[in-house]
Amino acid sequence: MITKKKLIILVFLLSITLISHAQEISYKAVYDIPYYEDSIINSDEYIEDRCKLDIYYPENDKDFKTIVWFHGGGLTGGSKELPEYLKNKGVCIVGVNYRLSPHVGAPSYIEDAAAAVAWVFKNIEDFGGDSSKIFVSGHSAGGYLTMMIGLDKSYLFKHDIDANKIAGLIPLSGQTITHFNIREGMGMKDTQPLVDKFAPLFHVRNDAPPLLLITGDRELEMLGRYEENAYLARMMKVVGHEHTRLLELQGYDHGMTYPAFPLIINEINQILQK
């Protein structure tokens, strides 16, 4: 469990470490890049409107790290974002839009997440990045998508990408059972759990990328969200995954992105130092 005092100290130390390097780097943003091929885009107006990404990258740096970021919103709302805290930290940020319910159902938004990550793998080196340093993260529904495309290898496999090439998965307060929006479509209550092919828990495996699960305080989070993540962490360890960790941010509720952002940067640096 991480207290607010420890988080403040971590943010301060991380800021001191990054500031000198960040001052030497200039950044550029490119918006509304389609991540599907033209043949797919032209066949569906909603894909054409929705399936785009923004990229914010160090334009005078090479072999940089990249964070693919999926927004939250319960799979029914929200839009792509480039989180302010992650800017100017020596990393590239890719903010992704994906199709939403009720316009589409599962697995369309998961397929979109995989297509966006595949686009990054295939194009990031053109911007100066390193495809071996791609991390995937997101909050709430975005955390769910992060885990689904990272643990169920079939989605990225369709794009000839091995999910194990992702450098790290860092979902924030993501649903690890079948997402409540999918369960609602089945006529289920949000208090009724289900673990099927649309649940990250269904796809536990010992060879997955490093996985850092971050949630808010178990007493303040959305119902059972900490416990879901704790169960996933336990099952990953049971199957032999050696790089799963769970952090609970004491005193923070479901909207715990700000205190989690420094932990994302810290995790990325720690993984790449190993």
C-alpha positions in Angstrom: 0.0 0.0 0.0 1.4 3.4 -1.0 0.6 6.4 1.2 0.2 10.0 0.0 3.4 11.0 1.8 5.4 8.3 -0.1 3.8 9.5 -3.4 4.8 13.1 -2.7 8.4 12.0 -2.1 8.5 9.9 -5.2 7.1 12.7 -7.4 9.7 15.1 -6.1 12.7 12.7 -6.7 11.4 11.7 -10.1 11.0 15.3 -11.1 14.6 16.2 -10.1 15.9 13.2 -12.0 14.0 14.1 -15.2 14.2 17.8 -15.3 17.7 18.3 -16.7 17.2 15.8 -19.5 13.7 17.1 -20.4 15.0 20.6 -20.7 17.2 19.6 -23.6 14.4 18.0 -25.6 11.8 19.6 -27.7 8.5 18.0 -28.4 6.0 17.8 -31.3 2.4 16.7 -31.5 0.6 15.3 -34.4 -3.1 14.8 -34.2 -5.9 12.6 -35.6 -3.8 9.9 -37.3 -5.9 7.0 -38.6 -4.6 3.7 -37.3 -6.6 1.4 -39.6 -5.8 0.8 -43.2 -7.7 2.9 -45.8 -9.8 -0.1 -47.0 -11.2 -0.5 -43.5 -11.7 3.2 -42.8 -13.5 3.8 -46.1 -16.0 0.9 -45.4 -17.2 2.3 -42.0 -18.0 5.9 -41.2 -17.8 5.3 -37.4 -14.3 3.9 -37.8 -13.3 6.8 -40.0 -14.6 9.2 -37.3 -13.4 7.5 -34.2 -10.4 5.3 -34.8 -7.6 7.9 -34.7 -4.7 8.6 -32.4 -2.6 11.6 -31.3 1.2 11.4 -30.8 3.3 13.6 -28.7 7.0 12.8 -29.2 10.5 14.1 -28.6 11.5 15.4 -32.0 15.2 15.8 -31.3 15.7 12.6 -29.4 16.3 9.0 -30.6 15.3 5.5 -29.5 12.8 7.0 -27.0 10.3 5.2 -24.9 6.6 5.2 -25.8 3.4 5.0 -23.7 0.3 4.0 -25.5 -2.5 5.5 -23.5 -6.2 4.5 -23.5 -8.8 6.8 -22.0 -11.5 5.7 -19.6 -15.2 6.1 -19.7 -16.8 2.8 -19.1 -16.5 1.8 -22.8 -19.4 4.2 -23.5 -17.7 7.6 -23.4 -14.5 9.6 -23.3 -12.0 10.6 -25.9 -8.3 10.4 -26.7 -6.0 12.3 -24.4 -2.3 13.1 -23.9 -2.0 13.3 -20.1 -0.3 16.5 -19.0 1.8 14.9 -16.3 3.4 12.5 -18.8 4.4 15.3 -21.2 8.0 16.5 -21.2 9.3 13.5 -19.4 11.5 12.2 -22.2 8.8 9.8 -23.4 6.5 9.7 -26.3 2.7 9.5 -25.6 0.2 8.1 -28.0 -3.4 8.9 -27.0 -6.0 6.6 -28.7 -9.6 6.9 -29.5 -11.6 3.7 -29.9 -15.2 2.8 -30.8 -17.8 2.9 -28.0 -20.9 1.1 -26.9 -23.8 1.2 -27.8 -22.5 1.9 -31.3 -20.5 -1.3 -31.1 -20.2 -4.2 -28.8 -17.4 -6.5 -27.7 -14.9 -7.2 -29.1 -14.8 -4.1 -31.4 -13.2 -1.7 -28.9 -10.6 -4.4 -28.0 -9.9 -4.9 -31.7 -9.4 -1.1 -32.0 -7.0 -1.1 -29.1 -5.0 -3.8 -30.7 -5.0 -2.1 -34.1 -3.7 1.1 -32.4 -0.9 -0.7 -30.6 0.0 -2.5 -33.8 0.2 0.9 -35.6 2.6 2.1 -33.0 4.8 -1.0 -33.3 5.0 -0.5 -37.1 5.4 3.2 -37.2 7.1 4.5 -34.0 10.6 4.1 -35.5 9.7 6.6 -38.2 9.3 9.2 -35.5 12.6 8.2 -33.8 11.3 5.8 -31.2 12.4 2.3 -30.3 9.8 -0.4 -30.9 11.3 -2.5 -28.1 10.3 0.3 -25.6 6.6 0.4 -26.1 4.5 0.4 -22.9 0.7 0.2 -22.8 -1.4 1.9 -20.1 -4.8 3.4 -19.5 -7.3 4.2 -16.8 -10.5 2.3 -16.0 -11.9 1.1 -19.3 -8.5 2.0 -20.7 -6.9 -0.2 -18.1 -9.3 -3.0 -19.2 -8.3 -2.6 -22.8 -4.6 -2.6 -21.8 -4.9 -6.0 -20.1 -7.1 -7.5 -22.8 -4.7 -6.9 -25.7 -1.7 -7.7 -23.5 -2.9 -10.9 -22.0 -5.0 -12.3 -24.8 -2.5 -12.6 -27.6 -5.0 -13.3 -30.3 -5.9 -9.6 -30.8 -2.3 -8.4 -31.7 -1.6 -11.7 -33.5 -4.1 -10.6 -36.2 -1.7 -7.8 -36.9 1.4 -10.0 -36.9 2.5 -8.6 -33.6 3.5 -10.8 -30.6 1.9 -9.3 -27.5 5.0 -10.4 -25.6 7.0 -7.7 -27.4 5.1 -5.1 -25.3 7.7 -3.8 -22.8 5.2 -3.5 -20.0 1.5 -3.3 -19.1 0.5 -0.7 -16.6 -3.3 -0.6 -16.2 -4.8 1.9 -13.7 -8.0 0.6 -11.9 -8.9 -1.7 -14.8 -11.7 -4.3 -14.7 -10.2 -7.8 -14.6 -13.4 -9.7 -14.8 -15.6 -9.3 -17.8 -16.3 -5.6 -18.2 -19.5 -4.4 -16.6 -20.7 -2.8 -19.9 -20.5 -6.3 -21.6 -22.3 -7.9 -18.6 -25.0 -5.2 -18.8 -25.6 -6.1 -22.4 -26.2 -9.7 -21.2 -28.8 -8.5 -18.7 -26.5 -8.9 -15.8 -26.2 -6.6 -12.8 -22.9 -4.9 -12.1 -22.6 -6.8 -8.8 -22.8 -10.2 -10.7 -19.3 -11.3 -11.7 -18.4 -13.1 -14.9 -15.1 -14.5 -16.1 -15.3 -15.4 -19.8 -13.1 -14.7 -22.9 -13.7 -11.0 -22.4 -12.1 -11.0 -19.0 -8.3 -10.4 -18.5 -8.5 -13.0 -15.7 -9.5 -15.6 -18.3 -6.1 -15.1 -20.0 -3.6 -15.4 -17.2 -0.3 -16.8 -18.5 3.3 -17.0 -17.2 5.0 -15.5 -20.3 3.1 -12.2 -20.4 4.9 -8.8 -20.4 5.7 -7.3 -17.0 2.4 -6.3 -15.4 2.0 -3.5 -12.8 -1.5 -3.2 -11.5 -2.4 0.1 -9.8 -5.7 0.8 -8.0 -7.2 3.3 -5.6 -7.9 2.6 -2.0 -10.0 -0.6 -1.6 -12.5 1.2 0.6 -12.9 4.1 -1.9 -12.6 2.4 -5.3 -15.5 1.3 -7.5 -17.1 -1.9 -6.2 -14.5 -4.7 -5.9 -12.0 -3.1 -8.2 -9.0 -3.5 -5.9 -10.1 -7.1 -5.1 -10.4 -7.9 -8.8 -6.9 -6.7 -9.4 -5.6 -8.5 -6.3 -7.1 -11.8 -7.6 -5.5 -11.3 -11.1 -2.2 -10.6 -9.4 -2.5 -13.8 -7.4 -3.4 -15.9 -10.4 -0.6 -14.5 -12.5 1.8 -15.5 -9.7 0.2 -18.9 -9.4 0.8 -19.7 -13.1 4.4 -18.6 -12.7 4.5 -15.0 -13.9 7.5 -13.5 -12.2 6.8 -9.8 -13.0 3.4 -9.0 -11.6 3.0 -6.4 -8.9 -0.1 -4.7 -7.4 -0.1 -1.2 -5.9 -3.0 0.2 -3.8 -3.0 4.0 -3.5 -4.2 4.7 0.0 -6.6 7.6 0.3 -7.4 7.8 -3.4 -10.7 6.7 -5.1 -11.3 5.5 -8.7 -10.0 8.8 -10.1 -6.5 8.1 -9.0 -4.6 9.0 -12.3 -2.5 11.8 -11.0 -0.8 10.0 -8.1 -0.4 7.0 -10.5 1.3 8.9 -13.3 4.7 9.2 -11.5 4.5 5.4 -10.8 4.1 4.8 -14.5 7.3 6.7 -15.3 9.1 5.0 -12.4 8.0 1.6 -13.6 9.1 2.2 -17.2 12.6 3.3 -16.0 12.9 0.3 -13.7 12.0 -2.2 -16.4 14.4 -0.7 -18.9 17.2 -0.7 -16.3 17.0 -4.5 -15.8 
